[in-house]
């Protein structure tokens, strides 16, 4: 975090941590790389998720103090293999869309996206 002369704290918007749960998989965490009103893209590191499966997601927006909880569905996965051998790293990214988000959660996301300048009031 950085502060300027006016005492305003500047917070880096991305990435931020999210935790995931489902009945078919152990709890795991990832880093949200981009958030929209529809969903988000997350870096899952070594965790693999299943397209079409719903997960309970929990995260705290960088400008807020209280966690938001959602049900989100995996829409796409993106895997990148780095290196020539099996022991080299594989990066797993996934796109999730919110399943029936509450108005309160959507309001919090809109507020965050406006604060960081990702969307403008005209786009709402």
Secondary structure, 3 states (H helix, E strand, C coil): CEECCCCCEECCCCCEEEEEEECCEEEEEEEEEEECCCEEEEEEECCCCCCCCEEEEEECCCCCCCCEEEEEEEEEEEEEECCCCCCCCEEEEEEEEECCCCHHHHHHHHHHHHHCCCCCHHHC
